[in-house]
């Protein structure tokens, strides 16, 4: 159907006159035609990647401008997710595949309200896996597939995978975008577009005059205030608009004419009263800039609080503790140690039950003795009580293990990891609270097994014992029971087996002498070395308590308490007592054990040689009382070795108690002596949220002036002008067609109800802000006072619980002495023996757990106090730099400036001589840090001519973890500015050499836990380009989709090899040259380390989507 009538002869394009007129028009409008062609090329606009990268560049630059203070440097800030993270998206950020949709909901994307939906939703593929499918391959595990995670590893994993941490990084980025928009408001803004309209009117159309017409209209257009325009806002409130309007109209029928018009105009407006002045005009920009600065400081404080949250469970979001107990990693360690204490308690209860059963068995072999039945019944009662205590302890242990696993799953969620991922908490932080060596506990189990095997043979022998009544030699009218043992054929075999069962006791003696005793001696020596520190700490504690009694309003009024905690002479007495006890045990082991075993074996040999000729009375006397159940002879000392099967477990227990007392006495608290007033002053100086609170108060105050401006009259000055063309030539502009216009406009403040209300609201909100500010100060002071009060209470309670542990150990020691004395003197256990043993073991367990809980709580408070003071420092990996002693002078010197000076003054002087830049953000390397090309963490250089598009993604942090104690963190740990008495001991793992001669191979690099990962914020040194296909390990269900390259060739992603293959580029991962590249598996890769310096803002990179279909 023709919408345009057939052309008349006058407009026939084939006529020569028409062709000439069109050529003339085209030649006369050559500049305009060129502009139209350029406009056509710009129709598609810039790519998505261009705008994303432009936003990144601007946002990073703005953040870096605000992070120019050593207190909130934010080195290496980026929101780019590390490829090793669970959050990493391996697809092109601007063209991600569609996630797997709900089938019922997906129907509305294909057809909605009987209307066909958009057909290309899946053009980039469908992703069936939301999380990074390869994140677990980067974490090294043991042979069982379990990751061993220490405290530093927990921080690294959290920084890598925590969704909350990533959200905080992105929130700061969004705040920077707000600033970019406010700054853009004062930039010169350009608007331009072009339109073409062809209009055909029939001759009968109203107003056509009976003639048909065909009109082509080309004109400027845009979304701005003019068709083409430039606008500019100034800080004084003035606004300038410059515009250009152009229209070219051809009429191909009727008059067959052409008309071209151009108009250039400008308008300038300057308010003089209302909406005038920098206070009002710059308010939006001022507020956004101040908000960005506050957000930068908030992020730095969040980074510090994030460490405290992972370690102690204190929430980083609201900066509050989650409860009275300690959570996080330290809470897991505490639960782990408490479970070990419960396991030790169960083992002691089991050993106690075993010995009571052994006594019961012996009593049942003494038939005919006076009062034997009563003794057996009493002993059986003791066994029942001990068994019941054992069952209860095992039940409690199972409950504790269940609670620990739930606590561990919650911690994995905090790290951003799935709860089903296998990890084990393993850190030496609380090893000092393992008061008894675990090997000696296992030795008790071995001895119980030896005694049980010896007892089984002993029962076979005692089953042949017979009892008979004989006339009493003293009183002929009375009889007595005599036990005899007649020789039987199996007795030699039983005696030989008894002899063999004594051999493990010799082996136990050697372990006792060569392993356990030296360790215990080392523990006693460590206690001796700590005595002076203990004395100094106790003296300071006593002086502070005594000094607080003279204060009218002390932080923690402490009434009269047991002065035993201040008795420093007790330390020397305890040291001498432990030395003496250990010396007695050592002499028994060296001399008594061997002699006893030799004597016992010699007696067995004698029985084997002569026993068959003895009378039953002689055989019983020599075998029963010499070999089976040796008893203490009259006049024999308590230190004599009567029965090694009884004495050896007792001596091991005695040594364990010596070790427990020595280790308990050696544990110390880091000193915290700062006063509440000084703590508040330090917090006022260094806390970022306090700085932000002061700034927020000023923001509220500033609104008074802003809202007051709206109450004023409006008085504006106007100045405008324009100039047009002459004739049909759109470029023939003449001043004779121009106009200038100036004026003034006034609006009286007659209606200001809304403005009045806003002004009054600003006044009230400022008063509220004042009250909120000093309420914030009160809250901080309350929090600091509460922390310091709890610290002071813990310092006293720690010493009290130390004494409780020592007394509980003394109870067990005394119970054991009583049991040994009764057992070696042919007596049954006392009436309350089982109850006393269970009570002593329970007291020790409770005292150990309380002792441990106070220390863990104290260390948690020490980290929280450092955070609340605003002085907590973390290194480039996000790990805490221990400040050591927090004294009354703590915080008087700026720790950040001193830290920077200590690390950089010497390098700055050298750099200035070499013309290098200096400052916190300048590249620097420590003397003991290897150069970047010699250590793992950075990608090796590509061969000449190799395309960079196939290189694997750079990590967000500095390469795979290879060094538990990097040089930078070690240097910051040793800085004197932190007032640390001594650095915290940490394990050091040698750094492996960087691999040489690398070539392409497949698979990601595993992340070795326990090693350094680089800057905590993470910063890739090269921005990820959309044209760089991402290295994705082989994942089941991934189908590659060919993606056309810029030159028309295709590149496909090889899902089996985990690499991207291009028609002009080779495979892109790295392995040793000597080994061929393998496919179908994720292989460990060694990368060279990326520099620790902050990454530059990402630059504009070409875009090209990587599309993969995941079924």
Secondary structure, 3 states (H helix, E strand, C coil): CCCCCCCCHHHCCCCHHHHHHHHHHHHHCHHHHHHHHHHHHHHHCCCHHHHHHHHHHHHHHHHHHHCCCHHHCCCCCCCCCCCCCCCCCCCCCCCCCEECCCHHHHHHHHEECCEECCCCCCCCCEECCCCCCCHHHHECCCCCCCEEECHHHHHHHHHHHCHHHHHHHHHHHHHHHHHHHHHHCCCCEEECCEEEEEEEECCCCCCCCCCCEEEEEEEECCCCCCCEEEEEECCCCCEEEEEEEEEEEEECCCCCCEEEEEEEEEEEEEECCCCCCHHHHCHHHHHHHHHHHHHHHHHHHHHHHHHHHHHHCCECCCCECCCCCCCHHHHHHHHHHHHHHHHHHHHHHHHHHHHHHHHHHHHHCCCCCCCHHHHHHHHHHHHHHHHHHHHHHHHHHHHHHHHHHHHHHHHHHHHCCCCCCCEEECCHHHHHHCCCCHHHHHHHHHHHHHHHHHHHHHHHHHCCEEEEEEECCCCCCCEEEEEEECCCCCHHHHHHHHHHHCHHHHHHHHHHHHHHHHHHHHHHHHHHHCHHHHHHHHHHHHHHHHHHCCCCCCCCCCCCCCHHHHCCHHHHHHHHHHHHHHHHHHHHHHHHHHHHHHHHHHHHHHHHHHHHHCCHHHHHHHHHHHHHCCCCCCCCCCCCCCCHHHHHHHHHHHHHHHHHHHHHHHCCCCCECCCHHHHHHHHHHHCHHHHHHHHHHHHHHHHHHHHHHCCCCEEEEEEEEEEEECCCCCCCECHHHCEEEEEEEEECCCCCHHHHHHHHHHHHHHHHHHHHHHHHHHHHHHHHHHHHHHHHHHHHHHHHHHHHHHHHHHHHHHHHHHHHHHHHCCCCCCCCHHHHHHHHHHHHHHHHHHHHHHHHHHHHHHHHHHHHCCCCCECCCCCECCCCCECCCCCCCCHHHHHHHHHHHHHHHHHHHCCCCCCCCCCCCCCCCCCHHHCEECCCCCCCCCCHHHCCCCCCCCCCCCCCCCHHHHHHHCCHHHCCCCCCCCCCCCCCCCCCCEEECCCCCCECCCCCCCCCCCCCCCCCCCCCCCCCCCCCCEEECCEECCCCCEEEEECCCCEEECCCCCCCCEEECCCCCCCCCCCCCCCEECCCCCCCCCCCCCCCCCCEEEC
